[in-house]
């Protein structure tokens, strides 16, 4: 199979030694992923287990975002992509969607200063035109605020679908010659140049929380040879130590990209 899959228990139960590793030790031990992508799952179950509204789970997940951003910076990760809101999420109740957009705006405004202090840049992947105008404005304001940063790129996948990304890339490729005089060259490289994150390295490591064993329409093109790491930990409980455990497990794998040993 092109990608490796491993499911883990929470870091404190699975591998205490890995969970206690420092970023410096992980960098000394081996290669750190250039690009880490995360499917942040389990906010609703976290809230339901505590008998609180789902919105409380989404708000609790903000601390997990802070943790992985700071952990990624400490590790020297180049790109961190978070699956924040999918195109399918628009099908949720309108009240919940409205609340999620509000949490997004609040989080961007609240975290700008820390992001800049950590030299983090902000990118957005997805059909951004589908987002409410006030959310788009807050994203643009935050990107402008962080324009001087030169460190890790934090990508938020918003109104994102892996299939839609491929469709949009093909449309852009075919639309490059609207008169149809010259048929565009369609190959992997030309499609990759028209993806939302064109020019970025493919993820080396995908982390999924809450124990679900699926990709959920996330970065389907880019994950062809990505190492997969799944934990039962719900997203609001995910901390830096879990990120470091995932990287430690990644370092123990042999990436062959379809080649023989």
N, C-alpha and C positions, 0 to 999 in steps of 0.2 A: 504494500500500500504506500502511496506517496507521502502520507503524513503519519506521524506517530501519535498515539493516544494513550494517555495515562490518567487514571482517576485516583485521587488521593483523599485521605481524610484531612481534617483540619491540621495545620502545621504542628500544633502542640502535641497532637496524638501520633502523627505519622513519623516525624523525623525531628526530634528536638534539637539535634546538632545542626541540621540545616537551618532550622527556624532561628537559631541564635547567631548565625553567621553575620558578620558585618559586611557592608558593601566593599570595603577594602579587601577583605578575605575572599569574597566572591570574585573580584577582579583579579586577584592573585592566582586563584585556582584555575581559571580558564576564561574562555570567551564569554562576554556578556552580550545578550541579544541586542542588535542594533535597533530593532523595531519590535515592540511588544503591543499586542492588541488584546483587549479585554471585553468579554461579554458580561456585563454587570447584571446579574440575575438574582432574584430572591427577595427584592424589597417587599413585595406583597406578602410572601410567606412569613417574612420576619415580622411584619406588622400583625398578621393574623395570629401568630403564635403568642403575641403579647396583648391581644385583644384591643388593638388601637387601629385607627383609620389607616388605609393604605398610604395616604399622603405622608404619614409619620415615617413610614418605611423609606419613602423617597428622600425625605429630609435627612434621615439617619445616614443614608448612603453618601451624603456630602463629605462626611469625615473620611470615608473610605477613599473617595477621590483625592482628598488632601494627602492621605497616606501614600497612595500609589504614585502620585506626582512627585512627592518629596523622595520616595524610595527610588523612582526612576532617575531623578536628577542625581542622587547619591551614587547610583550604579554607573552613571555615564551613558544611559540609554539615549539614543538619538531621537527616536520617535515613539510616542505612546498614544495609541488610538483607542478611544473609549466608545463603545456602542451605546449611545446615549438615548436615541429615540428613533425607532424604525418606522418605515412607511406603514407597516401593519399596525403600529401603535395608534394611528389616527382612528382606528376602528373602536378604540376604547370609549367609554362614556364621555360625553363632551365635558362634563364637570371635571373628570380626572385629567383629561388632556389640558384643559385650561390651568389646572393646578400644577401640572408638570411644567408647562411653559413658564408659570410664575416661579417655580423653584429654580428653573434654569436661569432666568433673569437675575433672581436674587443671588444665586451662587456666583455668577459671573461678576456681579458688582462687588460681592463680598470678598472674592478671592483675588481680584486684580493685583492688589498690592503685594500679596505673598507670591503670586506668579512672577511678577516683575523682580521681586527680591531674589527669586530662584533662577532668574534669567531664562524663563520659559516663554516660548512663542505659542501662539494659538492659531490652529487651522480648523477648517470646517469641511466635512465631506457630506455630500447628499444633495437632495433637491431643495436647496436653501430657499428657493422662491415660494415653497409651500408653507414656510414658517410665518407666523404672525409678524406684522410690520414692526411691532415694538421689540420682539425677540431679535429680528434681523438687525435692528438699530443697536441693541445692546451688544450683539456679537461684533458688529463693526466698531463700536466704541472701544470694546475690550481689545480687539486686534490692533487698533490704533494706539492704545495705551501701552501695549506690549511690543510695539514696532521696533523698539531699540534693543530688544532681547536677541541673543545670539545662541542660546543654549537649546535644550530639548524642545522639540515640537510636540505640543499637546494637540492632538486631533480629536474633535468631537464629531462623531457620526450622527447627523441629525436629519430626520426625514430621509433615512438611508435604507436602501435595499440593495443587496448584492446583485440581484437580477436586474433591477432598474439601472444600476451603474453600468452593467454590460450593455444594456439596451441603449442607454444614453451615449455611451462611447461609440457604438456602431452608428448611431444616428449622426453624431458629430463627424465621424470619419466619412460617411457617405455624403454628408452635407458640405464637405470641404470643397466639392466641385459641383455647385448647384446646377450648372449648365449641362453636366453630364458628358462633357467632351472627352474627358480622360477618366477611365475607371480607376478608382482609388485602389491602392495595394492593400489588401486585407490579410494581415498575418498577426501573430502574437504581439510583435513589437508595435505595430501601428495601432492596435486596439489599446495596448498598455499606455500609449502616449495620450489617449483620450479619456482615460479613467479620471475619476474625481481627484485622486492623489497622484497624478502623473509625476514621475520623477522620484517618488519616494521608494525606499527599499521595501520589498515585500516583508510582512511580519515574519520574524524568526520564531516567535513564540506566541501562541494564543492561549489565554487563560479564560476559563469559564467557571463562574461560581454557581452554587446551588445544586450541583450534581447532575444537571441535565446534559445528556449526551447528544447534542445536535448543534449545528452551526447557526440556525435561525436566520438564514438568508444574509449572513454577514461576510463581506469581503470574499465572495466565492471565487473570484479570479485570483486574488492575491494569496490565498491560503493553500495553494496547490502543494507546496512542500513545507508548510509550517508545522512545527512541533506543537501538539495539542496537550494541554494540561487542565484537567477538570478537578475541582474540589467541591466537597459537599458544603463548605462554608457559604453561608448566605452573604450577599454583597454588603449589607450594612455591618457585618462582623469582620469583613476582610481588612487586614492590616498589612503593614510593611513586611512583617515576618512571613506572611503567606506569599507575598511577591518574591521575597528572597528564597523561600523554599522552592517556588516554581523555577527560578533561575538556577538554583543548585541542581534540581532534577534535569533541567535542560542541559546543563554542562556535562552530565553523565551520559548523554545520548550521543550516538554516532549518526550524523546527518550524511546520507549517501546520495540523495537526489536521484534515485533510480539506478545508481551504479551498484556493482557488486562489491563485496567486502574487499 
